[in-house]
Amino acid sequence: MGFIKDTKVGSAVTDAARAIQEGRTVFLYRFNVPASNSSFSGPVSGAAEVIEGIERRGWRLAEMAYDGKQSTNGAVMLLFRLPPPMPAPEPPVHPQRQMEQQAPQWQTPPQWQGR
């Protein structure tokens, strides 16, 4: 990558890490579109690298939108969310207890109860 692209990615990753440290669950990042991409179809220089860098910090891209009025060539608004925490795994069941849990439960027939 070039110096400017590296700087943009580094800044985005730093901001994403700071948001996690602050306890945020949502991170909104504005990426100004480079001038070379203003009227051409194709990849937006640096955008994929910014998204990849932020996702490496644990964020997941939830939504994105283009705003043509935020800067000279427009801006891409990237909304990231932290995935929900994974539930703790259940402790393993001891084999003897597992057999007890699976054993049929016998019940006294109603006509024999009270004898």
HELIX and SHEET records of a PDB file:
HELIX    1   1 PHE A    3  GLN A   21  1                                  19    
HELIX    2   2 ALA A   35  ASN A   37  5                                   3    
HELIX    3   3 ALA A   47  ARG A   56  1                                  10    
HELIX    4   4 PRO A   95  GLN A  102  1                                   8    
HELIX    5   5 PRO A  110  TRP A  112  5                                   3    
SHEET    1   A 3 VAL A  26  ASN A  32  0                                        
SHEET    2   A 3 ALA A  75  ARG A  81 -1                                        
SHEET    3   A 3 ARG A  60  ASP A  67 -1                                        
END                                                                             
